[in-house]
């Protein structure tokens, strides 16, 4: 089932624990794809945020996690990692009673930790979305524990792909790499655009023009990668004429070991992801 075919009957009742930006993006995407807002409950401690969620989406809102989770078929944990253990304690009884599908979008919290906090028989999918999900262009990596059924895997993938794409990861230890690649990845592209704007401005181009051209170039290149289907190397070669301007720029990147620098950056982010997981244990 594709996101556009998603329905309330397929998802059952959904409880979001936490009503922040990522939860709002997923709720909005689900409602746009036909999920009945009355089947969605949200637990959000902030009264102003609760009122905004009810007003903007027509969902049912609660102050307490246990109230939202009670009877839900799917529970989405959208809280900060630092409070995840406490939140799991609040919903543990509901999870043990009905064994809903639990989807966590909190960075760093491992499946083994959820097994201790919720029970080993509760089906849990750990997901790592990124901020472009806020505009429906997200990329999420997912890994499931052993008790998640094929139907629940499909349900989790549809939920995340409603706001972008979702890809399954076979080994949980690779989720730190997913975090380093797509979770942190938007910042890498923002940095590149910053650098391009600064470089063009240094050559005399007005900064506002440089920003518009750089941002649109980033968007266009990304769309070509997604829509063309060719390998990145092939697309790069098409733009690169021998001894031309692009070749000169790429030679400068090679001289500065751009590939090596990117490898070091992803390795550093992956390592830090593992450290944070241990910190939340």
C-alpha positions as CSV (number, residue, x, y, z in Angstrom):
1,X,0.0,0.0,0.0
2,X,1.4,3.4,-1.0
3,X,1.0,6.5,1.2
4,X,-1.7,7.8,-1.1
5,X,-3.7,4.7,-0.5
6,X,-3.4,4.8,3.2
7,X,-6.6,4.7,5.2
8,X,-7.8,4.7,8.8
9,X,-8.9,1.1,8.4
10,X,-5.3,0.1,7.6
11,X,-3.7,2.1,10.4
12,X,-6.3,1.6,13.1
13,X,-6.1,4.1,15.9
14,X,-2.8,6.0,16.1
15,X,-1.4,7.7,19.2
16,X,1.4,10.2,19.0
17,X,3.3,10.7,22.2
18,X,4.8,14.2,21.7
19,X,3.4,16.9,19.5
20,X,6.5,18.7,18.2
21,X,7.5,19.6,14.7
22,X,8.2,16.0,13.5
23,X,5.0,14.7,14.9
24,X,3.1,17.6,13.3
25,X,4.7,16.8,9.9
26,X,3.6,13.1,10.1
27,X,0.1,13.9,11.4
28,X,-0.4,16.4,8.6
29,X,0.9,14.0,6.0
30,X,-1.4,11.2,7.3
31,X,-4.4,13.4,7.2
32,X,-3.6,14.6,3.7
33,X,-3.4,11.0,2.6
34,X,-6.9,10.2,3.8
35,X,-6.4,9.1,7.4
36,X,-9.4,10.2,9.5
37,X,-8.1,12.7,12.0
38,X,-10.6,11.4,14.7
39,X,-8.6,8.2,14.8
40,X,-5.4,10.1,15.8
41,X,-4.7,11.0,19.4
42,X,-1.8,13.1,20.5
43,X,-0.3,13.5,24.0
44,X,1.4,16.8,24.4
45,X,2.1,18.4,27.8
46,X,2.1,22.0,26.6
47,X,-1.4,23.4,26.6
48,X,-0.9,25.9,23.8
49,X,0.6,23.2,21.6
50,X,-2.3,20.8,22.4
51,X,-4.8,23.5,21.3
52,X,-2.9,24.1,18.1
53,X,-2.9,20.4,17.2
54,X,-6.6,20.1,17.8
55,X,-7.3,23.3,15.8
56,X,-5.0,22.6,12.9
57,X,-5.7,18.9,12.3
58,X,-8.9,17.9,14.2
59,X,-7.1,15.3,16.3
60,X,-7.9,14.3,19.8
61,X,-5.4,15.7,22.3
62,X,-4.4,14.7,25.8
63,X,-2.0,16.0,28.5
64,X,-0.9,12.5,29.6
65,X,0.8,9.9,27.4
66,X,-1.1,7.0,29.0
67,X,-4.5,8.6,28.0
68,X,-3.5,8.9,24.4
69,X,-1.9,5.4,24.2
70,X,-4.9,3.6,25.7
71,X,-6.4,1.3,23.0
72,X,-4.2,2.5,20.2
73,X,-3.2,0.2,17.4
74,X,0.0,2.2,16.6
75,X,1.9,4.3,19.1
76,X,4.4,6.8,17.7
77,X,7.0,7.9,20.2
78,X,8.0,11.4,19.2
79,X,9.7,12.7,22.3
80,X,13.3,13.7,23.1
81,X,15.6,10.8,23.9
82,X,16.3,12.2,27.4
83,X,12.7,11.6,28.4
84,X,12.0,8.3,26.5
85,X,12.5,6.0,29.5
86,X,10.0,7.9,31.6
87,X,7.5,8.0,28.7
88,X,7.8,4.3,28.2
89,X,7.0,3.9,31.9
90,X,3.8,5.8,31.4
91,X,2.6,3.7,28.4
92,X,4.0,0.3,29.5
93,X,0.7,-1.0,30.8
94,X,-1.1,-0.1,27.6
95,X,1.6,-1.7,25.5
96,X,1.6,-4.9,27.5
97,X,-2.2,-5.1,27.4
98,X,-2.8,-4.6,23.6
99,X,0.7,-5.0,22.2
100,X,0.4,-2.2,19.7
101,X,3.0,-1.4,17.0
102,X,5.4,1.1,18.6
103,X,7.3,3.4,16.3
104,X,10.1,5.5,17.8
105,X,11.5,8.5,15.9
106,X,13.9,9.4,18.7
107,X,17.5,9.3,17.9
108,X,19.8,6.9,19.7
109,X,17.3,4.8,21.7
110,X,18.0,1.1,20.8
111,X,15.6,-1.8,20.4
112,X,17.1,-3.6,23.4
113,X,16.3,-0.6,25.5
114,X,12.6,-0.6,24.4
115,X,12.5,-4.3,25.2
116,X,13.5,-3.5,28.8
117,X,11.2,-0.5,29.2
118,X,8.1,-1.9,27.4
119,X,8.6,-5.6,27.4
120,X,10.2,-8.0,25.0
121,X,7.0,-9.0,23.3
122,X,6.0,-5.5,22.2
123,X,6.6,-4.9,18.5
124,X,8.9,-1.9,18.0
125,X,10.2,-0.2,14.9
126,X,13.0,2.3,15.4
127,X,12.9,5.0,12.7
128,X,15.3,7.8,11.9
129,X,13.6,10.6,9.9
130,X,15.1,13.9,9.0
131,X,13.9,17.5,8.9
132,X,12.8,17.6,5.2
133,X,9.9,15.5,6.4
134,X,8.5,18.8,7.6
135,X,7.9,19.7,3.9
136,X,7.0,16.1,2.8
137,X,10.5,15.4,1.4
138,X,11.9,13.3,4.3
139,X,14.2,10.3,4.2
140,X,13.8,7.7,7.0
141,X,15.7,4.6,7.9
142,X,13.8,1.9,9.8
143,X,14.8,-1.3,11.7
144,X,12.3,-3.7,13.4
145,X,12.6,-6.0,16.4
146,X,11.9,-9.7,15.9
147,X,8.2,-9.7,16.9
148,X,7.1,-7.1,14.3
149,X,4.9,-8.8,11.8
150,X,5.0,-8.2,8.0
151,X,1.7,-6.2,8.2
152,X,3.2,-4.0,10.9
153,X,6.4,-3.5,8.9
154,X,4.2,-2.3,6.0
155,X,2.2,0.0,8.4
156,X,5.4,1.5,9.8
157,X,6.9,2.1,6.3
158,X,3.6,3.7,5.1
159,X,3.5,6.0,8.1
160,X,7.0,7.3,7.5
161,X,6.8,7.4,3.7
162,X,3.7,9.6,4.0
163,X,6.3,12.4,4.6
164,X,9.0,11.3,2.2
165,X,10.7,7.9,1.6
166,X,11.4,5.0,4.0
167,X,14.1,2.4,3.7
168,X,14.5,-0.7,5.8
169,X,17.9,-1.5,7.5
170,X,18.7,-5.1,8.3
171,X,21.2,-4.4,11.1
172,X,20.4,-2.0,14.0
173,X,24.1,-1.1,14.4
174,X,23.8,0.6,10.9
175,X,21.2,3.0,12.2
176,X,24.1,5.2,13.5
177,X,25.3,5.4,9.9
178,X,21.7,6.2,8.8
179,X,21.7,9.0,11.4
180,X,25.1,10.3,10.1
181,X,23.9,10.1,6.4
182,X,20.3,11.2,6.2
183,X,19.5,12.3,9.7
184,X,22.4,14.8,9.9
185,X,22.7,15.1,6.1
186,X,20.5,18.1,5.5
187,X,23.0,20.2,7.5
188,X,25.8,19.1,5.1
189,X,23.9,20.4,2.1
190,X,23.1,23.7,4.0
191,X,26.8,24.1,4.7
192,X,27.7,23.5,1.1
193,X,25.1,26.2,0.0
194,X,26.5,28.6,2.6
195,X,30.0,28.0,1.2
196,X,28.9,28.5,-2.4
197,X,27.1,31.7,-1.5
198,X,30.2,33.0,0.3
199,X,32.5,32.0,-2.6
200,X,30.2,33.7,-5.2
201,X,29.9,36.8,-3.1
202,X,33.7,36.9,-2.8
203,X,33.8,37.0,-6.6
204,X,31.5,40.0,-6.7
205,X,28.0,38.4,-7.1
206,X,25.3,40.0,-5.0
207,X,24.7,37.8,-2.0
208,X,20.9,37.6,-2.5
209,X,21.4,36.5,-6.1
210,X,24.1,34.0,-5.1
211,X,21.8,32.5,-2.5
212,X,18.9,32.1,-4.9
213,X,21.0,30.5,-7.6
214,X,22.8,28.2,-5.1
215,X,19.6,27.1,-3.4
216,X,17.8,26.4,-6.7
217,X,20.9,24.6,-8.1
218,X,20.8,22.3,-5.0
219,X,17.1,21.7,-5.5
220,X,17.5,21.0,-9.2
221,X,20.4,18.6,-8.6
222,X,18.5,16.8,-5.9
223,X,15.5,16.3,-8.2
224,X,17.7,15.0,-11.0
225,X,19.2,12.5,-8.6
226,X,15.7,11.3,-7.5
227,X,13.8,11.5,-10.8
228,X,16.4,10.7,-13.4
229,X,17.4,7.4,-11.9
230,X,21.0,7.6,-13.1
231,X,24.0,7.1,-10.8
232,X,25.4,10.3,-9.3
233,X,28.7,9.7,-11.1
234,X,26.9,9.6,-14.4
235,X,25.1,12.8,-13.8
236,X,28.3,14.4,-12.7
237,X,30.1,13.3,-15.8
238,X,27.3,14.7,-18.0
239,X,28.0,18.2,-16.6
240,X,31.7,17.9,-16.8
241,X,33.4,18.9,-20.1
242,X,37.1,18.1,-20.5
243,X,39.2,21.1,-19.5
244,X,36.0,23.1,-18.8
245,X,34.9,25.1,-15.9
246,X,33.3,22.2,-14.0
247,X,36.4,20.2,-14.4
248,X,38.5,23.0,-13.0
249,X,36.2,23.2,-9.9
250,X,36.2,19.4,-9.5
251,X,40.0,19.3,-9.7
252,X,40.1,21.8,-6.8
253,X,37.7,19.6,-4.8
254,X,40.0,16.6,-5.5
255,X,43.1,18.5,-4.5
256,X,41.4,19.3,-1.1
257,X,40.4,15.7,-0.7
258,X,36.7,16.4,-0.6
259,X,35.8,12.6,-0.6
260,X,38.2,11.9,2.3
261,X,36.8,14.8,4.3
262,X,33.2,13.6,3.7
263,X,34.2,10.1,4.8
264,X,35.7,11.5,8.0
265,X,32.6,13.6,8.7
266,X,30.2,10.6,8.3
267,X,32.5,8.4,10.4
268,X,32.6,11.1,13.1
269,X,28.8,11.4,13.1
270,X,28.4,7.6,13.2
271,X,30.7,7.3,16.2
272,X,28.9,10.1,18.0
273,X,25.6,8.4,17.4
274,X,26.9,5.2,19.1
275,X,28.1,7.3,22.1
276,X,24.8,9.0,22.5
277,X,23.0,5.6,22.4
278,X,25.1,4.5,25.3
279,X,24.5,7.7,27.1
280,X,20.7,7.2,27.1
281,X,21.0,3.6,28.4
